[in-house]
Structure formats: structure tokens, C-alpha cells
Amino acid sequence: MRAHEAGALHADINTRQPAWLHRPADTGALVPLLWSSTARKDDDGVLHVGGVDVRDLAAQHGTPALVLDEADFRARASAFREAFAGYDVYYAGKAFICTTVARWIAEEGLCLDVCSGGELTVALRAGVDPARIGFHGNNKSVVELRRALEAGVGRIIVDSFHEIDRIASLVAETGAEARVMVRVTAGVEAHTHEYIATAHEDQKFGFSISSGDAMEAVRRLAAIDGVRLLGLHSHIGSQIFDTSGFEVAARRVLALHARIATELGVELPELDLGGGFGIAYTTQDDPADPAQLATELTKIVEHECRALSVAVPRLSIEPGRAIVGPAMCTVYEVGTVKSVELDAGAVRAYVSVDGGMSDNIRTALYDADYSATLASRASGAAPVLSRVVGKHCEAGDIVVKDEFLPGDLVPGDLVAVPGTGAYCRSMASNYNHLLRPPVVAVRDGVATVVVRRETEEDLLSTDVGAVPDGGLDGRRDTSTDSPGRAKQ
């Protein structure tokens, strides 16, 4: 499953559509599983999300724009909280975080997982209770760890022996208590892309159970005054659809949990099972609902604890992309359309939009699949196998590899891509000096910018090079540069 360095275009390609993609009877129909719960099309084929017409949103806020369905987001957060009652549910800040979303998470009764000083800063700015924050990361700096201890974060997930030494020095220096979990690698190969599988041995995260490093990490932490050992943490990967991997991981992690109690006399009160639950990006995906996941995971843990004659610890999970991923879509404007002849007379339409790998790197990075729909009007044209591509100077700049779109797409049309809430805006870049897009929250017919679009002044603000005489000084008038539908 390795992605080609130049993107999906250069991997082994079947020039026709993939087996799971079928020619639709109606290219305008939405597949509900792929979209947020309020997304719908009116009689004119126009997409509405949260009661907002995407044409109006594009006219006011420009394109590309990420559209965040607040009602859908809150409903998904609530569904995980209710299904996993008695657990601590940690929202993945790395998927997407801003102060507004962090507040929503707190209001919905979830905990928040961060993995950098920057994400911690956003969480604290939003007023999230530090005791409900977990701090991940395989290379936390002394500065980051000190900040976490001073803030009183609820748990630090320890990932290396060097980090143990840093924590020991900091608790001795500051007198603060460090509440920690030990991240372990259970040797489980998750059925996902190799870059997002995180519990096999040959990767950067955690302490190996099989090598004895995990036991040694617990031994060292237990001997440090000022450290409170909470438990073990296991995470087998991301975009996972079944619980079979969790069963193997839970068996191995709980066996270590029992050994720690027997050999070290340390009773660990908690266990984090990780998560990384999958979402539907295309019709080939079939994610489980939170209630089903909760039932199966709880059954697995209870069974293993009975077999080991240990009490069931307090459990926590990390749904990953499953909350924010489906709650967001991206609206683009079409700039050009060209047809390319394939084998046996087949044709593929290349639909170029005004964003690309700078706002969604996942297709190029992970060979990820997405879907798309014409969002600004109805069309009776026959469906054409299409590839939605960006405007970057890069052959691998692909947003949607394979989709059937109407054959009459023209410049100025709007195209929407669902499932872009996770790891799109959070992984966005300024490649080719494009401006990162805004995130616009919608609810009950009202659109509110929660992350504004970048400006050229933002780009120039970090460029400290001297300005030559007569050159641009970064203050030119950009008021005539429309960021959205007006540009042609």
C-alpha cells in the first residue's frame, strides 16, 4: 500500500474506474453515508449544508472553503459520549482543531488529545479543562513538557526513555505532579495504510512489549517521585473498520497490565485502547457506528480481564477522524476542464479546481480515495469518468482520483468533496504560496468563519528578507483580488 512519491497518478493505475466505483443513474444524487447529516440538494441541484446555500457561501467567503456542519459535529461527539458511557472519549486535536471546535468538544463532555505545544495552546485558549487534556507525541521537548506540567494536563503519554528522563528532571525542578500513561506497541498490524498503522514493531511510536522495553519503562516511571502512573496506552492505527485488531492488542496489553501488578506490585487504574475508527470517504467504505464499536470493545476487554483474573480498568478511547471527518466538506470552483483519451477509446475528464494538495494532501500522501459532486446546479448530462485535480505545479496534485461527474462541467461551477474534516485543513500548506482556505461553520442557515482565509500579508509576515528599492513592500492593495468565484 505504499504511495508513490509523486502521488497517486504515478502509482500502478487501472486507466478505467476502480471496481467499487459504479456509473450512477443520477450524478446529482448524494450518498448520505458520505455527507454530514444536514447536507442536501434542492430542486435546482444546489447543495445546502446547515441550511446554507453553498453558492452564497462561496460568494461571501471565496473558494476553496471548508464547510463545517456544527449540528453534525456535535451529534457525532454526543453519539460517542453516549455509546462509550463510563469511558473517557478523547477527541483527536490533530485531525482538526481550532478554538471553536475545542469549545464544542468541552461542551459535549469529551476530553481532548493534543500532540504539540501549539495544539495545547489552542486547547487552553479555548478554556478546555487541563485535567481533560491528554498530551501525545514521540518527541516532546522540555519546553512542551514543562508547559504541560504547569498547565496541569490530565495525562502525558510517555513515548521514550529520553522522555522519562526529561519528566524526572522537570518534576524534581518544578515540584509538579506528572500524570502519565505508557504508550506500548503490541505488535499488531492494522489493516490500513502503512503510514497510519502504529502498533507494529518497525515504527517510531511507543515501547515494545515483546522486547521488554514497555516493562522497563513502567519500572523506571514507578521509581520517580512526583510521577503518577495511570496506565498503558495502545493505538494500532487509523481508518480502521473492524475490531479484530483491537482484540489481539487488548490481549497483549492486558497481559502486560497483569504482569506489572504481579511483578512490580503496581496497580494501574486505567487503560487506553486507542481508536482511529474509520469513516466513509467513498461507497467502498462501511464504518461501524459508535454503539456497535462500544459493545464489541467492551466485550473484548471484559473477556480478557476475566481470563487474567484482573479488574477491568477505567477505559478510554480515541475516535480519531470519526467525529470531525464526515462533518466537513470542501467547496471548490472549477477553473478548467479537459478530456484525455485513455485506452480503447475511453475518456477521462480532468477537472481542475482552485485548491489541491495544499488543502488536501491525503490523496497524494496516502493514495486516499474521495468522492465529489457538482454543487451549484443540476445537470442532465451523461456521467463522465473524472479526476478532480488541483492547481499546483505537480503531477500528483489530485483531490479525487476517480469519480463520475456530469459531462457538461464548465469553469465557474462549484464542486464539493465530502469527508474533508480530518487531516485536510490541519495538514494544509502554502505549497506554491497558495493561501490556506478558511473553515466556515454552518448551522440553521447561518455561516460563521471559525478559521479565516490566509492573506498575502500572512505569507509575507514571516519573510524577513530585505525589500529592494522600488520593490513590493508587502502592503499592496489586494482588495481587487477576489479569493473566490469572481476570479477566472
RAURRA-V94246 format. One record per run of one state. SS is the DSSP state (H for helix, E for strand, L for the rest). FROM is the first residue (numbers start at 0). TO is the last residue. Records with the same first field share a line. If there is no record, write none. Layout:
SS = FROM-TO + FROM-TO
This chain:
L = 0-6 + 10-30 + 34-38 + 41-44 + 49-50 + 61-63 + 83-86 + 92-97 + 107-109 + 114-115 + 125-128 + 135-140 + 151-153 + 158-159 + 174-176 + 185-192 + 197-205 + 208-211 + 222-225 + 234-235 + 237-238 + 240-242 + 264-268 + 275-275 + 277-288 + 308-312 + 320-323 + 341-341 + 345-345 + 353-360 + 366-371 + 374-374 + 376-381 + 389-396 + 406-412 + 418-423 + 427-429 + 433-436 + 443-444 + 451-454 + 461-487
H = 7-9 + 31-33 + 53-60 + 69-82 + 98-106 + 116-124 + 129-131 + 141-150 + 160-173 + 193-195 + 212-221 + 243-263 + 289-307 + 324-326 + 342-344 + 361-365 + 424-426 + 430-432 + 455-460
E = 39-40 + 45-48 + 51-52 + 64-68 + 87-91 + 110-113 + 132-134 + 154-157 + 177-184 + 196-196 + 206-207 + 226-233 + 236-236 + 239-239 + 269-274 + 276-276 + 313-319 + 327-340 + 346-352 + 372-373 + 375-375 + 382-388 + 397-405 + 413-417 + 437-442 + 445-450
